[in-house]
Amino acid sequence: MVKSKKYSGVWLHKLLNGDITYYIQYIDEHKKNRKIKIGRRSEGISENICFNKRNEILHKIRMGNFSLDIKKDAPLFDTVAFEYFQYLFDNGRSVENTESTIVRYKKHIQPYVKDRTILDIDIAVLNKIKKDKIQILAPRSVNGYLSLISTIITYASRTLDLQIKNHVNNRNVTMFKEDNIRERFLSKIEIDLLLENVKKYRQVNLATRFSLSTGSRLGTVLSIKVKDINTKTRVVSLTDHKTGGDRYNSYLHEKYFTDFKFLEGLKQNEYIFSYKGHKIEGASIQLQFRVIANRLFNEDLEKDDRKHRVVFHSLRHTYCSQLCMAGVPLYTIQRLVHHKSSASTQRYAKLSQESLYDSVRVAFDF
């Protein structure tokens, strides 16, 4: 949303379809800042019309005979939703991720809200969505749609200066409990099988080996530059984007990197994962990895089964699990994968305990 260059107090918001929604901003009779929607260019609204409307409102306020009907003038939830999606595009959100969100919104949320204003998203509507969607979707997916509704309401509250009651997470609209924390990790045999199947896809192969060797998330892997790797010590400097860009070191194991030929021809300041000098997006690697993982490991699993499906992030769990079963202390694992909280690492405690039992069994096997 941008200010008009010609008219004071007029705002413009370009929509995905090229249309423009116009708003005006002013101080109301209670000395409160207001921003209200006037209409769209496709409806015949222009900056000049908005400016005149604003002057008319300001004149009535000065004369003491103006009162805004908030309920009547509130925008449709659907309108605000697409303005929010445009905001994501304008502020650097991945185009692919935003377009995917829009598709899911149209399918699972829009039918319930398209004729309602942003003020009409009440407990009954939210519980209707919950009741219908839990029949076909996993709890995590339903919670995700409720969270998206909540985010759009928050966006409206902030940009339109409306007092909107957000009923998501109200005691009468509770989120579903989720038991789908990713637990799947690969065995050594599965690791070898995966490496055999990704080796003909250069970027996927390289990303897979980095993650298996360091336990890094894909975003961290894609941020590695040539200068981050010390080929003599095999130490790589990594960036944890999840925690705000903190730097930490890891080691590139000989099992995954017998040499560093992939660095040939690249300059010190170049990203290892790049195309025409620019860092590549993770979507293409995710897609190729997903196809391979689905064929090898996920054939009989439901799409929403986060707990058991193998995805790229499973490589991070595999790294932690292999260390844990090798007897590496949890505190050391926490430092190696840069977990901010020990609670994240504690999930591997059971594996650590099982490895101790194996040691006992081996010791008395005579």
C-alpha positions as CSV (number, residue, x, y, z in Angstrom):
1,M,0.0,0.0,0.0
2,V,1.5,3.4,-1.1
3,K,0.5,7.0,-0.6
4,S,-0.9,9.0,-3.5
5,K,1.7,11.3,-5.1
6,K,-1.1,13.9,-5.9
7,Y,-3.6,13.8,-3.1
8,S,-3.1,14.1,0.7
9,G,-4.6,11.3,2.7
10,V,-5.2,8.9,-0.3
11,W,-3.7,5.5,-0.4
12,L,-3.4,3.0,-3.3
13,H,-3.1,-0.8,-3.1
14,K,-2.3,-2.6,-6.4
15,L,-4.0,-6.1,-6.5
16,L,-2.8,-9.3,-8.1
17,N,-5.1,-8.8,-11.1
18,G,-3.7,-5.3,-11.8
19,D,-6.7,-3.6,-10.3
20,I,-6.2,-0.9,-7.6
21,T,-8.0,-0.5,-4.3
22,Y,-8.3,3.0,-2.9
23,Y,-8.3,4.0,0.7
24,I,-8.5,7.3,2.6
25,Q,-6.9,8.2,5.9
26,Y,-8.0,10.9,8.3
27,I,-8.4,11.8,12.0
28,D,-11.9,11.1,13.2
29,E,-14.1,13.0,15.6
30,H,-12.5,11.1,18.5
31,K,-9.0,12.1,17.4
32,K,-8.3,8.6,16.2
33,N,-6.5,7.8,13.0
34,R,-8.7,6.0,10.5
35,K,-8.1,4.3,7.2
36,I,-11.1,3.2,5.3
37,K,-11.7,1.5,1.9
38,I,-13.4,3.6,-0.8
39,G,-13.4,1.2,-3.7
40,R,-11.6,-0.2,-6.7
41,R,-10.6,1.4,-10.0
42,S,-12.6,-1.2,-11.8
43,E,-15.7,0.2,-9.9
44,G,-15.0,3.7,-11.2
45,I,-13.1,4.9,-8.2
46,S,-10.2,7.3,-8.7
47,E,-7.7,9.2,-6.6
48,N,-9.7,12.4,-7.2
49,I,-12.9,10.8,-6.0
50,C,-11.2,9.6,-2.9
51,F,-9.7,13.0,-2.2
52,N,-13.2,14.7,-2.5
53,K,-14.7,12.0,-0.3
54,R,-12.0,12.6,2.3
55,N,-12.7,16.4,2.2
56,E,-16.4,15.7,2.6
57,I,-15.8,13.6,5.7
58,L,-13.4,16.1,7.2
59,H,-16.0,18.9,6.6
60,K,-18.7,16.9,8.4
61,I,-16.4,16.1,11.3
62,R,-15.7,19.8,11.7
63,M,-19.4,20.6,11.6
64,G,-20.0,17.8,14.2
65,N,-22.5,15.8,12.2
66,F,-20.4,12.8,10.9
67,S,-20.3,9.3,12.3
68,L,-18.7,6.4,10.5
69,D,-20.6,3.1,10.4
70,I,-17.7,0.8,10.9
71,K,-19.7,-2.4,10.3
72,K,-21.1,-1.1,7.0
73,D,-17.8,0.2,5.7
74,A,-15.7,-2.8,6.7
75,P,-14.1,-4.6,3.7
76,L,-14.8,-8.2,2.8
77,F,-12.5,-10.7,4.4
78,D,-11.7,-12.0,0.9
79,T,-10.6,-8.6,-0.2
80,V,-8.3,-8.2,2.7
81,A,-6.9,-11.7,2.2
82,F,-5.8,-10.9,-1.4
83,E,-4.3,-7.6,-0.3
84,Y,-2.3,-9.5,2.3
85,F,-1.1,-11.9,-0.4
86,Q,0.0,-8.9,-2.4
87,Y,1.8,-7.6,0.6
88,L,3.7,-10.9,0.8
89,F,4.7,-10.6,-2.9
90,D,5.8,-7.0,-2.3
91,N,7.9,-7.8,0.7
92,G,10.1,-10.6,-0.6
93,R,8.1,-13.7,0.2
94,S,8.8,-16.5,-2.2
95,V,6.5,-16.3,-5.2
96,E,6.1,-20.0,-5.2
97,N,5.2,-20.2,-1.5
98,T,2.7,-17.4,-1.8
99,E,1.0,-18.8,-4.9
100,S,0.7,-22.1,-3.1
101,T,-0.9,-20.3,-0.1
102,I,-3.3,-18.6,-2.4
103,V,-4.3,-22.0,-4.0
104,R,-4.9,-23.5,-0.6
105,Y,-6.8,-20.4,0.6
106,K,-9.2,-20.5,-2.4
107,K,-9.9,-24.2,-1.8
108,H,-10.2,-24.5,2.0
109,I,-11.1,-21.0,3.3
110,Q,-12.7,-18.8,0.6
111,P,-15.9,-20.8,0.4
112,Y,-16.6,-20.0,4.1
113,V,-15.8,-16.3,4.1
114,K,-16.2,-14.8,0.6
115,D,-19.5,-13.0,1.5
116,R,-18.4,-11.9,5.0
117,T,-16.7,-8.7,6.0
118,I,-13.5,-8.8,8.1
119,L,-15.6,-8.1,11.2
120,D,-17.9,-11.1,10.6
121,I,-15.4,-13.9,11.1
122,D,-16.9,-15.2,14.3
123,I,-16.7,-18.3,16.4
124,A,-19.4,-20.1,14.5
125,V,-17.6,-19.7,11.1
126,L,-14.3,-20.8,12.6
127,N,-15.8,-23.9,14.2
128,K,-17.6,-24.7,11.0
129,I,-14.2,-24.7,9.1
130,K,-12.7,-26.8,11.9
131,K,-15.5,-29.4,11.8
132,D,-15.5,-29.7,8.0
133,K,-11.8,-29.8,7.4
134,I,-10.8,-32.3,10.1
135,Q,-12.8,-34.8,8.1
136,I,-10.4,-34.7,5.2
137,L,-7.2,-33.0,6.6
138,A,-4.6,-33.7,9.3
139,P,-4.8,-31.6,12.5
140,R,-1.7,-29.7,11.5
141,S,-3.2,-28.7,8.2
142,V,-6.5,-27.5,9.9
143,N,-4.4,-25.5,12.4
144,G,-2.5,-24.0,9.6
145,Y,-5.7,-22.7,7.9
146,L,-6.9,-21.2,11.2
147,S,-3.5,-19.5,11.7
148,L,-3.7,-18.1,8.2
149,I,-7.2,-16.6,9.0
150,S,-5.7,-15.2,12.2
151,T,-2.8,-13.6,10.3
152,I,-5.1,-12.0,7.8
153,I,-7.2,-10.5,10.6
154,T,-4.1,-9.2,12.3
155,Y,-3.0,-7.7,9.0
156,A,-6.3,-5.9,8.7
157,S,-6.2,-4.6,12.2
158,R,-2.7,-3.1,11.5
159,T,-3.3,-1.7,8.1
160,L,-6.9,-0.5,8.3
161,D,-6.9,0.5,11.9
162,L,-10.0,-1.5,12.7
163,Q,-10.8,-2.9,16.1
164,I,-11.3,-6.6,15.1
165,K,-12.0,-9.3,17.5
166,N,-9.7,-12.2,16.6
167,H,-11.5,-15.4,17.7
168,V,-8.8,-17.8,16.6
169,N,-7.3,-19.5,19.7
170,N,-10.4,-18.2,21.6
171,R,-11.3,-20.8,24.3
172,N,-14.2,-21.7,22.1
173,V,-12.1,-22.1,19.0
174,T,-9.1,-24.2,20.1
175,M,-6.4,-25.6,17.9
176,F,-6.2,-29.3,17.4
177,K,-3.5,-31.2,19.3
178,E,-0.8,-32.4,16.9
179,D,1.2,-35.6,17.2
180,N,3.2,-35.2,14.0
181,I,6.6,-33.9,15.0
182,R,9.0,-35.2,12.4
183,E,10.7,-38.3,13.8
184,R,11.8,-40.2,10.7
185,F,15.5,-40.7,10.2
186,L,17.4,-42.9,7.8
187,S,19.3,-46.0,8.7
188,K,22.8,-46.5,7.2
189,I,21.4,-48.8,4.6
190,E,18.8,-46.2,3.6
191,I,21.4,-43.5,3.5
192,D,23.4,-45.5,1.0
193,L,20.2,-46.2,-1.0
194,L,19.4,-42.4,-1.1
195,L,22.9,-41.4,-2.1
196,E,22.8,-44.0,-5.0
197,N,19.6,-42.5,-6.3
198,V,20.5,-38.8,-6.0
199,K,24.0,-39.0,-7.5
200,K,22.8,-38.2,-11.1
201,Y,21.2,-34.9,-9.9
202,R,24.2,-32.7,-9.2
203,Q,22.6,-30.0,-7.0
204,V,20.4,-32.5,-5.1
205,N,23.3,-34.8,-4.6
206,L,25.5,-32.1,-3.3
207,A,22.8,-30.6,-1.0
208,T,22.0,-34.1,0.4
209,R,25.6,-34.7,1.2
210,F,26.0,-31.4,2.9
211,S,23.0,-32.0,5.1
212,L,23.9,-35.6,6.0
213,S,27.5,-34.4,6.9
214,T,26.6,-31.3,8.9
215,G,22.9,-31.7,9.9
216,S,22.1,-28.4,8.2
217,R,18.7,-27.2,7.1
218,L,18.4,-26.6,3.4
219,G,18.4,-22.8,3.8
220,T,21.8,-23.0,5.6
221,V,23.2,-25.4,2.9
222,L,22.2,-23.0,0.1
223,S,23.9,-20.1,1.8
224,I,27.4,-21.8,1.8
225,K,30.0,-19.9,-0.2
226,V,33.3,-21.2,-1.5
227,K,35.2,-19.1,1.1
228,D,33.2,-20.9,3.9
229,I,35.0,-24.2,3.3
230,N,38.5,-24.9,4.5
231,T,39.5,-27.8,2.3
232,K,42.6,-28.7,4.4
233,T,40.7,-29.0,7.8
234,R,37.3,-29.9,6.2
235,V,35.7,-27.3,8.4
236,V,32.8,-25.4,6.9
237,S,31.4,-22.2,8.4
238,L,27.5,-22.2,8.3
239,T,24.8,-19.6,8.8
240,D,21.8,-20.4,10.9
241,H,19.0,-18.3,9.3
242,K,16.4,-19.6,11.7
243,T,18.1,-17.9,14.6
244,G,18.8,-14.6,12.8
245,G,22.0,-15.4,10.9
246,D,24.3,-16.8,13.7
247,R,27.5,-18.4,12.4
248,Y,28.8,-21.8,13.5
249,N,31.2,-24.5,12.3
250,S,30.8,-28.0,11.2
251,Y,32.9,-30.8,9.6
252,L,32.6,-32.3,6.2
253,H,33.0,-36.1,6.6
254,E,35.1,-38.1,4.2
255,K,32.1,-40.5,3.7
256,Y,30.2,-37.7,1.9
257,F,33.1,-35.7,0.5
258,T,36.0,-37.7,-0.9
259,D,37.2,-34.5,-2.7
260,F,36.3,-30.9,-3.3
261,K,36.1,-30.9,-7.1
262,F,32.7,-29.2,-6.9
263,L,34.6,-26.0,-5.9
264,E,36.5,-25.9,-9.2
265,G,35.9,-22.9,-11.3
266,L,34.1,-21.0,-8.5
267,K,35.4,-17.7,-7.0
268,Q,35.8,-17.3,-3.2
269,N,32.8,-15.2,-2.8
270,E,30.4,-17.3,-5.0
271,Y,27.6,-19.4,-3.6
272,I,28.2,-23.1,-4.2
273,F,24.6,-23.5,-5.1
274,S,24.2,-20.8,-7.8
275,Y,23.0,-20.2,-11.3
276,K,24.5,-17.4,-13.4
277,G,26.1,-16.0,-10.3
278,H,23.0,-15.9,-8.2
279,K,22.1,-18.2,-5.3
280,I,19.4,-20.7,-6.3
281,E,16.1,-21.1,-4.6
282,G,15.4,-24.2,-2.6
283,A,12.2,-25.1,-4.4
284,S,13.8,-27.0,-7.2
285,I,16.0,-29.1,-4.9
286,Q,13.0,-29.7,-2.6
287,L,10.9,-30.9,-5.6
288,Q,13.6,-33.3,-6.9
289,F,14.3,-34.6,-3.5
290,R,10.6,-35.1,-2.8
291,V,10.2,-37.2,-5.9
292,I,13.1,-39.4,-5.1
293,A,12.1,-39.8,-1.4
294,N,8.5,-40.5,-2.2
295,R,9.6,-43.3,-4.5
296,L,12.1,-44.8,-2.1
297,F,10.5,-44.3,1.3
298,N,7.0,-42.7,1.3
299,E,5.0,-44.9,-1.2
300,D,2.3,-46.1,1.2
301,L,2.1,-43.0,3.5
302,E,-0.5,-40.2,3.5
303,K,0.6,-36.8,2.3
304,D,-0.1,-35.2,5.7
305,D,1.9,-37.9,7.6
306,R,4.7,-35.6,8.8
307,K,5.7,-38.1,11.5
308,H,6.8,-40.8,9.1
309,R,7.5,-39.2,5.8
310,V,11.0,-38.7,4.6
311,V,11.6,-35.1,3.5
312,F,14.8,-33.1,3.1
313,H,14.6,-32.0,6.8
314,S,14.8,-35.8,7.7
315,L,18.5,-35.6,6.8
316,R,19.0,-33.2,9.8
317,H,17.3,-35.8,12.1
318,T,19.4,-38.5,10.5
319,Y,22.6,-36.6,11.3
320,C,21.5,-36.1,15.0
321,S,20.3,-39.7,15.3
322,Q,23.4,-41.3,13.9
323,L,25.6,-39.2,16.3
324,C,23.3,-40.1,19.2
325,M,23.4,-43.8,18.5
326,A,27.2,-43.6,18.2
327,G,27.3,-42.4,21.8
328,V,27.9,-38.7,21.2
329,P,26.6,-36.6,24.2
330,L,23.4,-34.7,23.7
331,Y,25.1,-31.4,24.6
332,T,27.7,-32.0,21.9
333,I,24.9,-32.7,19.3
334,Q,23.1,-29.5,20.4
335,R,26.2,-27.5,19.6
336,L,26.9,-29.3,16.3
337,V,23.5,-28.6,14.9
338,H,23.1,-25.2,16.6
339,H,19.9,-26.0,18.6
340,K,19.1,-22.9,20.7
341,S,17.3,-25.0,23.3
342,S,18.3,-28.3,24.7
343,A,14.7,-29.4,24.5
344,S,15.1,-29.7,20.7
345,T,18.0,-32.1,21.2
346,Q,16.3,-34.0,24.0
347,R,14.1,-35.9,21.5
348,Y,17.1,-38.0,20.7
349,A,17.6,-39.1,24.3
350,K,15.6,-42.3,23.7
351,L,18.0,-43.3,21.0
352,S,20.9,-42.6,23.3
353,Q,19.4,-44.9,25.9
354,E,18.8,-47.6,23.4
355,S,22.5,-47.5,22.3
356,L,23.5,-48.0,25.9
357,Y,21.3,-51.1,26.1
358,D,23.0,-52.4,22.9
359,S,26.4,-51.9,24.5
360,V,25.2,-54.1,27.4
361,R,23.9,-56.8,25.1
362,V,27.2,-56.8,23.1
363,A,29.2,-57.0,26.3
364,F,27.4,-60.1,27.6
365,D,27.2,-61.8,24.2
366,F,29.6,-64.8,24.8
